[in-house]
Amino acid sequence: MNKLKTMLCAFCTLVLVNLGTSVSADSSGFAGPYVGFSLMAAGIEMDGTSTETSDSGGTNVSATDEVEVGKATAVVGFEAGYSLPIGDVLLLDVGGSYLSGEAKIEAITDDTAASGNASFKVDDVVTVYIAPTIALSETSSLYVKIGLTEADVGVSGDITTPANLSGQTLAVGTRSVLSSGVFIRTEAGMIDYNGISAHGKNEGNGSNQAIPKTTSYSAEPLIAYGQISLGMRF
């Protein structure tokens, strides 16, 4: 992720420097506050492990199962921000977005004493971002977005609830603005989250089977997405 971020930032900086000296455009056509609604197609991957540790003759023995989940899903969201002109063709876009959708990772543990199912749920994704932007013409612009993202984490099954996710968003996109202020934004990017982990509580009851405290789960969520937004600049 860090290498990709460095490469994209270097590329976008080069584009901005070259286009900024050669393109005749006016950044004021994109400046000001805006709101929009978005539709995202996201590919969600979570590589994880389920580890069971037992005591065998005074020796801790661990058995680890790899869990990989790939899922494509469509989610809707809302965004709002402000584009501030910092030159004839350059702007700095500062804003935030909210996406409503979820992805799950599921695992099964088998133990000599008990067995049970467990899953993580990731939803309610909130991002704050900055997006250096260059006006390519009177109606179209190009930007690179860098943001900080948080998401809620829920669990099902006899396991502890981990802390909410945090991560980094990196994206590139275009925005076209009509004279009326209506705009269309297209964007492609990725969200790289920190890891999530949990362990069994051994408190199963009813249909919720007990999972030993020696059983742990971990996952590394990564989201690659394409997004289109429709909104209004004021």
C-alpha positions as YAML, in Angstrom:
chain: A
units: angstrom
residues:
- id: 1
  name: MET
  ca: [0.00, 0.00, 0.00]
- id: 2
  name: ASN
  ca: [2.79, 2.46, 0.89]
- id: 3
  name: LYS
  ca: [4.63, 1.73, -2.36]
- id: 4
  name: LEU
  ca: [1.43, 2.19, -4.37]
- id: 5
  name: LYS
  ca: [0.70, 5.44, -2.57]
- id: 6
  name: THR
  ca: [4.19, 6.77, -3.32]
- id: 7
  name: MET
  ca: [3.92, 5.86, -6.99]
- id: 8
  name: LEU
  ca: [0.46, 7.40, -7.43]
- id: 9
  name: CYS
  ca: [1.39, 10.58, -5.56]
- id: 10
  name: ALA
  ca: [4.54, 10.99, -7.68]
- id: 11
  name: PHE
  ca: [2.54, 10.38, -10.86]
- id: 12
  name: CYS
  ca: [-0.17, 12.84, -9.93]
- id: 13
  name: THR
  ca: [2.38, 15.47, -8.92]
- id: 14
  name: LEU
  ca: [4.04, 15.12, -12.32]
- id: 15
  name: VAL
  ca: [0.66, 15.44, -14.07]
- id: 16
  name: LEU
  ca: [-0.21, 18.53, -12.06]
- id: 17
  name: VAL
  ca: [3.11, 20.22, -12.79]
- id: 18
  name: ASN
  ca: [2.94, 19.57, -16.52]
- id: 19
  name: LEU
  ca: [-0.74, 20.28, -17.05]
- id: 20
  name: GLY
  ca: [-0.70, 23.30, -14.78]
- id: 21
  name: THR
  ca: [1.63, 25.10, -17.18]
- id: 22
  name: SER
  ca: [-0.10, 24.06, -20.41]
- id: 23
  name: VAL
  ca: [-3.84, 23.87, -19.90]
- id: 24
  name: SER
  ca: [-6.06, 26.91, -20.25]
- id: 25
  name: ALA
  ca: [-8.84, 26.46, -17.70]
- id: 26
  name: ASP
  ca: [-10.46, 28.28, -14.81]
- id: 27
  name: SER
  ca: [-10.54, 26.70, -11.34]
- id: 28
  name: SER
  ca: [-13.37, 29.01, -10.23]
- id: 29
  name: GLY
  ca: [-15.87, 26.85, -12.12]
- id: 30
  name: PHE
  ca: [-15.22, 24.04, -9.61]
- id: 31
  name: ALA
  ca: [-14.78, 26.10, -6.43]
- id: 32
  name: GLY
  ca: [-17.19, 26.24, -3.52]
- id: 33
  name: PRO
  ca: [-19.22, 23.87, -1.33]
- id: 34
  name: TYR
  ca: [-20.87, 20.76, -2.74]
- id: 35
  name: VAL
  ca: [-22.98, 17.77, -1.77]
- id: 36
  name: GLY
  ca: [-23.55, 14.53, -3.62]
- id: 37
  name: PHE
  ca: [-24.87, 10.99, -3.57]
- id: 38
  name: SER
  ca: [-22.78, 8.06, -4.71]
- id: 39
  name: LEU
  ca: [-23.06, 4.48, -5.87]
- id: 40
  name: MET
  ca: [-20.02, 2.27, -5.28]
- id: 41
  name: ALA
  ca: [-19.14, -1.13, -6.66]
- id: 42
  name: ALA
  ca: [-16.64, -2.62, -4.21]
- id: 43
  name: GLY
  ca: [-14.52, -5.73, -4.28]
- id: 44
  name: ILE
  ca: [-13.84, -6.74, -0.68]
- id: 45
  name: GLU
  ca: [-11.10, -9.15, 0.31]
- id: 46
  name: MET
  ca: [-10.32, -10.33, 3.84]
- id: 47
  name: ASP
  ca: [-7.42, -12.68, 4.35]
- id: 48
  name: GLY
  ca: [-7.68, -14.17, 7.82]
- id: 49
  name: THR
  ca: [-6.74, -16.97, 10.16]
- id: 50
  name: SER
  ca: [-8.50, -19.06, 12.75]
- id: 51
  name: THR
  ca: [-6.09, -20.44, 15.35]
- id: 52
  name: GLU
  ca: [-6.86, -23.05, 18.02]
- id: 53
  name: THR
  ca: [-4.37, -23.52, 20.86]
- id: 54
  name: SER
  ca: [-4.50, -26.55, 23.14]
- id: 55
  name: ASP
  ca: [-2.35, -27.94, 25.91]
- id: 56
  name: SER
  ca: [-0.93, -31.35, 24.97]
- id: 57
  name: GLY
  ca: [1.31, -32.87, 27.62]
- id: 58
  name: GLY
  ca: [2.33, -29.49, 28.95]
- id: 59
  name: THR
  ca: [3.07, -28.18, 25.45]
- id: 60
  name: ASN
  ca: [0.97, -25.54, 23.68]
- id: 61
  name: VAL
  ca: [-0.11, -26.79, 20.28]
- id: 62
  name: SER
  ca: [-1.59, -24.39, 17.72]
- id: 63
  name: ALA
  ca: [-3.60, -25.28, 14.64]
- id: 64
  name: THR
  ca: [-4.13, -22.44, 12.16]
- id: 65
  name: ASP
  ca: [-6.68, -22.40, 9.35]
- id: 66
  name: GLU
  ca: [-6.40, -19.82, 6.57]
- id: 67
  name: VAL
  ca: [-9.60, -17.99, 5.72]
- id: 68
  name: GLU
  ca: [-9.93, -15.92, 2.54]
- id: 69
  name: VAL
  ca: [-13.11, -14.14, 1.54]
- id: 70
  name: GLY
  ca: [-13.66, -12.20, -1.68]
- id: 71
  name: LYS
  ca: [-16.95, -10.43, -2.23]
- id: 72
  name: ALA
  ca: [-18.32, -7.92, -4.72]
- id: 73
  name: THR
  ca: [-21.04, -5.65, -3.43]
- id: 74
  name: ALA
  ca: [-22.81, -2.38, -4.29]
- id: 75
  name: VAL
  ca: [-23.25, 0.29, -1.63]
- id: 76
  name: VAL
  ca: [-24.73, 3.79, -1.58]
- id: 77
  name: GLY
  ca: [-23.40, 6.84, 0.16]
- id: 78
  name: PHE
  ca: [-23.34, 10.58, 0.73]
- id: 79
  name: GLU
  ca: [-20.52, 13.12, 0.42]
- id: 80
  name: ALA
  ca: [-20.00, 16.80, 1.19]
- id: 81
  name: GLY
  ca: [-17.03, 19.09, 0.88]
- id: 82
  name: TYR
  ca: [-15.49, 22.35, -0.23]
- id: 83
  name: SER
  ca: [-13.18, 23.02, -3.18]
- id: 84
  name: LEU
  ca: [-10.78, 25.88, -2.50]
- id: 85
  name: PRO
  ca: [-8.95, 27.51, -5.45]
- id: 86
  name: ILE
  ca: [-5.18, 27.78, -4.90]
- id: 87
  name: GLY
  ca: [-4.24, 28.93, -8.40]
- id: 88
  name: ASP
  ca: [-5.59, 29.58, -11.88]
- id: 89
  name: VAL
  ca: [-6.14, 25.86, -12.52]
- id: 90
  name: LEU
  ca: [-5.45, 24.25, -9.14]
- id: 91
  name: LEU
  ca: [-7.81, 23.53, -6.25]
- id: 92
  name: LEU
  ca: [-7.70, 21.78, -2.91]
- id: 93
  name: ASP
  ca: [-10.82, 19.72, -2.24]
- id: 94
  name: VAL
  ca: [-11.53, 18.96, 1.44]
- id: 95
  name: GLY
  ca: [-14.49, 16.78, 2.36]
- id: 96
  name: GLY
  ca: [-16.01, 13.72, 3.91]
- id: 97
  name: SER
  ca: [-18.15, 10.77, 2.83]
- id: 98
  name: TYR
  ca: [-20.34, 8.09, 4.38]
- id: 99
  name: LEU
  ca: [-21.03, 4.68, 2.84]
- id: 100
  name: SER
  ca: [-23.68, 2.26, 4.02]
- id: 101
  name: GLY
  ca: [-22.95, -1.39, 3.28]
- id: 102
  name: GLU
  ca: [-21.39, -4.46, 4.84]
- id: 103
  name: ALA
  ca: [-19.02, -7.36, 4.24]
- id: 104
  name: LYS
  ca: [-18.56, -10.47, 6.32]
- id: 105
  name: ILE
  ca: [-15.84, -12.98, 7.08]
- id: 106
  name: GLU
  ca: [-16.97, -16.31, 8.50]
- id: 107
  name: ALA
  ca: [-15.04, -19.14, 10.14]
- id: 108
  name: ILE
  ca: [-15.83, -22.45, 11.78]
- id: 109
  name: THR
  ca: [-13.96, -23.88, 14.75]
- id: 110
  name: ASP
  ca: [-14.03, -27.55, 15.81]
- id: 111
  name: ASP
  ca: [-12.85, -28.41, 19.28]
- id: 112
  name: THR
  ca: [-12.97, -31.66, 21.26]
- id: 113
  name: ALA
  ca: [-15.23, -29.97, 23.81]
- id: 114
  name: ALA
  ca: [-17.31, -27.62, 21.66]
- id: 115
  name: SER
  ca: [-17.78, -26.23, 18.20]
- id: 116
  name: GLY
  ca: [-19.22, -22.98, 16.92]
- id: 117
  name: ASN
  ca: [-19.46, -20.52, 14.07]
- id: 118
  name: ALA
  ca: [-18.14, -16.96, 14.13]
- id: 119
  name: SER
  ca: [-18.21, -14.01, 11.75]
- id: 120
  name: PHE
  ca: [-17.06, -10.39, 11.50]
- id: 121
  name: LYS
  ca: [-19.23, -7.70, 9.90]
- id: 122
  name: VAL
  ca: [-17.74, -4.46, 8.55]
- id: 123
  name: ASP
  ca: [-20.12, -1.57, 7.75]
- id: 124
  name: ASP
  ca: [-20.80, 2.20, 8.07]
- id: 125
  name: VAL
  ca: [-17.65, 3.43, 6.35]
- id: 126
  name: VAL
  ca: [-16.74, 7.09, 7.08]
- id: 127
  name: THR
  ca: [-13.89, 8.89, 5.27]
- id: 128
  name: VAL
  ca: [-12.40, 12.38, 5.61]
- id: 129
  name: TYR
  ca: [-10.16, 13.39, 2.72]
- id: 130
  name: ILE
  ca: [-8.16, 15.96, 0.83]
- id: 131
  name: ALA
  ca: [-8.01, 15.90, -2.95]
- id: 132
  name: PRO
  ca: [-5.53, 18.10, -4.89]
- id: 133
  name: THR
  ca: [-7.35, 18.91, -8.15]
- id: 134
  name: ILE
  ca: [-6.44, 20.37, -11.53]
- id: 135
  name: ALA
  ca: [-8.99, 21.92, -13.90]
- id: 136
  name: LEU
  ca: [-8.48, 20.36, -17.33]
- id: 137
  name: SER
  ca: [-11.10, 22.54, -19.03]
- id: 138
  name: GLU
  ca: [-14.02, 24.75, -18.14]
- id: 139
  name: THR
  ca: [-16.11, 21.70, -17.22]
- id: 140
  name: SER
  ca: [-13.77, 18.82, -16.28]
- id: 141
  name: SER
  ca: [-11.10, 18.25, -13.63]
- id: 142
  name: LEU
  ca: [-8.71, 15.53, -12.45]
- id: 143
  name: TYR
  ca: [-7.87, 14.78, -8.82]
- id: 144
  name: VAL
  ca: [-6.03, 12.43, -6.49]
- id: 145
  name: LYS
  ca: [-7.69, 11.71, -3.13]
- id: 146
  name: ILE
  ca: [-5.96, 10.78, 0.13]
- id: 147
  name: GLY
  ca: [-8.13, 10.06, 3.15]
- id: 148
  name: LEU
  ca: [-8.49, 8.53, 6.58]
- id: 149
  name: THR
  ca: [-11.27, 5.95, 6.89]
- id: 150
  name: GLU
  ca: [-13.06, 4.32, 9.81]
- id: 151
  name: ALA
  ca: [-15.66, 1.55, 9.83]
- id: 152
  name: ASP
  ca: [-17.77, -0.21, 12.44]
- id: 153
  name: VAL
  ca: [-17.07, -3.84, 13.27]
- id: 154
  name: GLY
  ca: [-19.70, -6.23, 14.59]
- id: 155
  name: VAL
  ca: [-19.47, -9.93, 15.41]
- id: 156
  name: SER
  ca: [-21.76, -12.91, 15.67]
- id: 157
  name: GLY
  ca: [-20.99, -16.08, 17.56]
- id: 158
  name: ASP
  ca: [-19.32, -16.67, 20.90]
- id: 159
  name: ILE
  ca: [-16.37, -14.30, 20.31]
- id: 160
  name: THR
  ca: [-15.18, -10.95, 21.64]
- id: 161
  name: THR
  ca: [-15.89, -7.73, 19.70]
- id: 162
  name: PRO
  ca: [-12.76, -6.04, 18.32]
- id: 163
  name: ALA
  ca: [-12.16, -2.31, 18.07]
- id: 164
  name: ASN
  ca: [-13.54, -0.47, 15.05]
- id: 165
  name: LEU
  ca: [-11.45, -0.43, 11.89]
- id: 166
  name: SER
  ca: [-9.27, 2.44, 10.74]
- id: 167
  name: GLY
  ca: [-7.30, 2.71, 7.54]
- id: 168
  name: GLN
  ca: [-6.17, 4.79, 4.58]
- id: 169
  name: THR
  ca: [-7.98, 5.60, 1.34]
- id: 170
  name: LEU
  ca: [-6.17, 6.36, -1.92]
- id: 171
  name: ALA
  ca: [-8.03, 7.15, -5.14]
- id: 172
  name: VAL
  ca: [-7.91, 9.00, -8.45]
- id: 173
  name: GLY
  ca: [-10.88, 10.43, -10.28]
- id: 174
  name: THR
  ca: [-12.48, 13.03, -12.51]
- id: 175
  name: ARG
  ca: [-15.25, 15.54, -11.92]
- id: 176
  name: SER
  ca: [-17.37, 17.22, -14.59]
- id: 177
  name: VAL
  ca: [-19.44, 20.27, -13.65]
- id: 178
  name: LEU
  ca: [-22.28, 21.76, -15.68]
- id: 179
  name: SER
  ca: [-23.05, 25.47, -15.75]
- id: 180
  name: SER
  ca: [-26.05, 24.78, -13.49]
- id: 181
  name: GLY
  ca: [-23.69, 23.46, -10.77]
- id: 182
  name: VAL
  ca: [-24.67, 19.81, -11.22]
- id: 183
  name: PHE
  ca: [-21.60, 17.57, -11.28]
- id: 184
  name: ILE
  ca: [-20.73, 13.97, -12.04]
- id: 185
  name: ARG
  ca: [-17.73, 12.38, -10.33]
- id: 186
  name: THR
  ca: [-16.08, 9.09, -11.29]
- id: 187
  name: GLU
  ca: [-13.48, 7.55, -9.01]
- id: 188
  name: ALA
  ca: [-11.37, 4.41, -8.56]
- id: 189
  name: GLY
  ca: [-9.42, 3.60, -5.42]
- id: 190
  name: MET
  ca: [-8.71, 1.34, -2.49]
- id: 191
  name: ILE
  ca: [-9.11, 1.30, 1.29]
- id: 192
  name: ASP
  ca: [-6.41, -0.50, 3.28]
- id: 193
  name: TYR
  ca: [-7.54, -1.24, 6.85]
- id: 194
  name: ASN
  ca: [-5.60, -2.24, 9.92]
- id: 195
  name: GLY
  ca: [-6.12, -5.78, 11.18]
- id: 196
  name: ILE
  ca: [-9.02, -7.01, 13.29]
- id: 197
  name: SER
  ca: [-8.79, -9.81, 15.85]
- id: 198
  name: ALA
  ca: [-10.97, -11.59, 18.41]
- id: 199
  name: HIS
  ca: [-11.02, -14.73, 20.52]
- id: 200
  name: GLY
  ca: [-13.62, -17.10, 21.91]
- id: 201
  name: LYS
  ca: [-15.50, -16.30, 25.11]
- id: 202
  name: ASN
  ca: [-16.53, -19.88, 25.99]
- id: 203
  name: GLU
  ca: [-19.97, -18.54, 26.96]
- id: 204
  name: GLY
  ca: [-22.16, -20.16, 24.32]
- id: 205
  name: ASN
  ca: [-25.83, -20.67, 25.05]
- id: 206
  name: GLY
  ca: [-28.87, -21.75, 23.07]
- id: 207
  name: SER
  ca: [-28.08, -21.73, 19.35]
- id: 208
  name: ASN
  ca: [-24.83, -19.86, 20.03]
- id: 209
  name: GLN
  ca: [-22.31, -22.65, 20.57]
- id: 210
  name: ALA
  ca: [-19.36, -22.09, 22.87]
- id: 211
  name: ILE
  ca: [-15.98, -21.23, 21.34]
- id: 212
  name: PRO
  ca: [-12.95, -21.83, 23.61]
- id: 213
  name: LYS
  ca: [-10.97, -18.82, 24.80]
- id: 214
  name: THR
  ca: [-7.91, -20.46, 23.29]
- id: 215
  name: THR
  ca: [-9.38, -20.02, 19.80]
- id: 216
  name: SER
  ca: [-8.49, -16.71, 18.12]
- id: 217
  name: TYR
  ca: [-9.46, -15.05, 14.85]
- id: 218
  name: SER
  ca: [-7.75, -12.34, 12.79]
- id: 219
  name: ALA
  ca: [-8.31, -10.71, 9.40]
- id: 220
  name: GLU
  ca: [-6.85, -8.01, 7.13]
- id: 221
  name: PRO
  ca: [-9.65, -6.26, 5.17]
- id: 222
  name: LEU
  ca: [-8.85, -4.58, 1.84]
- id: 223
  name: ILE
  ca: [-11.41, -2.85, -0.38]
- id: 224
  name: ALA
  ca: [-10.88, -1.95, -4.06]
- id: 225
  name: TYR
  ca: [-13.72, 0.10, -5.51]
- id: 226
  name: GLY
  ca: [-15.16, 2.06, -8.39]
- id: 227
  name: GLN
  ca: [-17.58, 4.86, -7.64]
- id: 228
  name: ILE
  ca: [-19.84, 7.30, -9.46]
- id: 229
  name: SER
  ca: [-21.39, 10.33, -7.76]
- id: 230
  name: LEU
  ca: [-24.04, 12.85, -8.73]
- id: 231
  name: GLY
  ca: [-24.25, 16.10, -6.85]
- id: 232
  name: MET
  ca: [-24.55, 19.88, -6.77]
- id: 233
  name: ARG
  ca: [-21.93, 22.63, -6.40]
- id: 234
  name: PHE
  ca: [-23.22, 25.80, -4.77]
...
